[in-house]
Amino acid sequence: MKIWIDADACPRVVKDIVFRASERLKVPVCLVANTDLSRAHTSLVTSVRVKAGFDVADDYIAENAGACDLVITADIPLAARVVEKGGVALDPRGELYTEENVGERLSYRNLMAELRTDGVLVGGPAQLGLTDRNRFASALDRLLTRMVREQRS
């Protein structure tokens, strides 16, 4: 089992929460980005720098993450690919992507992108707040506890 982080746009506070959980449960973490990343000082955390380009980090994660892995991403198309492979994906706001909701979330994302392109909407999602961080930390703890238990049984 491994935790993959789509690290290009992942907030630092979310990475820190994941690093603490990784240490507590001894689960390895891999940060994937197209820029150099400062990483936590632990043998459990590695990073992969991919070449620059649209969706290159997403492609790397989708190709390398397995069904027993957890992917942390706000990128809904990547989450859809992970879920389709049988993997688990979690949004930095603590929302779990599932077979039941990822299609709807992808459609909504595409609609919002069209509205932004057409100039109807401006801006993106709100900044990550304290409630979001707490929701993420709780969801991560529940997920990892379940996944580690399932893997060890």
C-alpha positions as CSV (number, residue, x, y, z in Angstrom):
1,M,0.0,0.0,0.0
2,K,1.2,3.5,-0.9
3,I,-0.2,7.0,-0.7
4,W,0.3,9.0,-3.9
5,I,0.0,12.8,-3.9
6,D,-0.8,14.8,-7.0
7,A,1.6,17.4,-5.6
8,D,1.7,20.2,-8.2
9,A,-1.3,21.9,-6.6
10,C,-1.8,20.1,-3.4
11,P,-1.8,22.5,-0.4
12,R,1.2,22.2,2.0
13,V,-1.1,21.7,5.0
14,V,-2.7,18.7,3.3
15,K,0.8,17.2,2.6
16,D,1.8,17.7,6.2
17,I,-1.4,15.9,7.4
18,V,-0.5,13.0,5.0
19,F,3.1,12.9,6.2
20,R,2.0,12.7,9.9
21,A,-0.4,9.8,9.0
22,S,2.3,8.1,7.0
23,E,4.7,8.2,10.0
24,R,2.0,7.0,12.4
25,L,0.9,4.0,10.2
26,K,4.2,3.4,8.5
27,V,2.6,3.8,5.0
28,P,4.9,5.1,2.2
29,V,4.1,8.3,0.4
30,C,5.1,9.4,-3.1
31,L,4.8,13.0,-4.2
32,V,4.5,13.4,-8.0
33,A,5.0,16.8,-9.6
34,N,6.6,18.5,-12.6
35,T,8.6,20.8,-10.3
36,D,11.2,20.1,-7.6
37,L,9.5,19.5,-4.2
38,S,10.8,20.0,-0.7
39,R,10.0,16.8,1.0
40,A,9.6,15.7,4.5
41,H,12.7,14.3,6.1
42,T,11.6,10.7,6.4
43,S,12.4,7.5,4.6
44,L,8.7,6.9,4.0
45,V,8.4,9.9,1.7
46,T,9.7,9.9,-1.8
47,S,9.2,12.2,-4.7
48,V,9.1,11.8,-8.5
49,R,9.7,14.7,-10.8
50,V,8.0,14.2,-14.1
51,K,8.7,16.3,-17.3
52,A,6.6,19.5,-17.7
53,G,3.4,19.1,-19.6
54,F,-0.3,18.9,-19.3
55,D,-1.4,15.9,-17.2
56,V,2.1,14.3,-17.1
57,A,2.0,13.9,-13.3
58,D,-1.6,12.6,-13.5
59,D,-0.6,10.1,-16.2
60,Y,2.3,8.9,-14.0
61,I,0.1,8.4,-11.0
62,A,-2.7,6.7,-13.0
63,E,-0.2,4.3,-14.5
64,N,1.7,3.5,-11.3
65,A,-1.0,3.6,-8.5
66,G,-2.4,0.2,-7.7
67,A,-5.8,-1.0,-6.4
68,C,-4.5,-1.0,-2.8
69,D,-3.2,2.5,-3.0
70,L,-4.7,5.9,-2.0
71,V,-4.4,8.9,-4.3
72,I,-4.7,12.4,-2.9
73,T,-5.9,14.7,-5.7
74,A,-8.3,17.6,-6.5
75,D,-8.0,16.6,-10.2
76,I,-11.4,14.9,-11.0
77,P,-10.3,13.3,-14.3
78,L,-7.3,11.7,-12.4
79,A,-9.6,10.6,-9.6
80,A,-11.9,9.0,-12.2
81,R,-9.0,7.1,-13.7
82,V,-7.9,5.8,-10.3
83,V,-11.5,4.8,-9.3
84,E,-11.9,3.0,-12.7
85,K,-8.8,1.0,-11.9
86,G,-10.2,0.0,-8.5
87,G,-8.1,2.4,-6.5
88,V,-9.1,4.9,-3.9
89,A,-9.0,8.7,-4.4
90,L,-9.5,11.4,-1.8
91,D,-10.0,15.1,-2.4
92,P,-7.9,17.6,-0.3
93,R,-11.2,18.8,1.2
94,G,-11.9,15.3,2.5
95,E,-14.4,14.1,-0.1
96,L,-14.0,10.5,-1.2
97,Y,-14.3,9.8,-5.0
98,T,-16.4,6.7,-5.6
99,E,-17.8,4.8,-8.5
100,E,-21.2,6.4,-7.6
101,N,-20.1,10.0,-7.5
102,V,-17.0,10.4,-9.7
103,G,-19.0,10.6,-13.0
104,E,-21.3,13.3,-11.7
105,R,-18.4,15.2,-10.3
106,L,-16.6,15.0,-13.7
107,S,-19.7,16.2,-15.5
108,Y,-20.0,19.2,-13.0
109,R,-16.3,20.0,-13.4
110,N,-16.7,20.0,-17.2
111,L,-19.7,22.3,-17.0
112,M,-17.9,24.7,-14.7
113,A,-14.9,24.7,-17.1
114,E,-17.2,25.6,-20.0
115,L,-18.8,28.4,-18.0
116,R,-15.4,29.8,-17.2
117,T,-14.2,29.6,-20.8
118,D,-17.4,31.4,-21.9
119,G,-16.8,34.1,-19.3
120,V,-19.9,33.3,-17.4
121,L,-17.9,32.4,-14.3
122,V,-14.7,33.8,-13.0
123,G,-12.3,32.1,-10.6
124,G,-12.0,28.7,-9.2
125,P,-12.8,26.9,-5.9
126,A,-12.6,28.7,-2.6
127,Q,-9.4,28.6,-0.6
128,L,-8.9,25.6,1.7
129,G,-10.2,26.5,5.1
130,L,-9.9,25.1,8.6
131,T,-13.1,23.1,8.2
132,D,-11.8,21.6,5.0
133,R,-8.5,20.7,6.7
134,N,-10.3,19.0,9.6
135,R,-12.6,17.1,7.2
136,F,-9.6,16.0,5.2
137,A,-7.7,14.8,8.3
138,S,-10.7,12.9,9.6
139,A,-11.5,11.3,6.2
140,L,-7.8,10.3,5.7
141,D,-7.6,8.8,9.2
142,R,-10.8,6.7,8.6
143,L,-9.7,5.6,5.1
144,L,-6.1,4.7,6.1
145,T,-7.2,2.8,9.2
146,R,-9.6,0.7,7.1
147,M,-7.2,0.2,4.3
148,V,-4.3,-0.8,6.5
149,R,-6.6,-3.2,8.5
150,E,-7.8,-4.8,5.2
151,Q,-4.3,-5.2,3.9
152,R,-3.0,-6.8,7.1
153,S,-5.8,-9.3,7.3
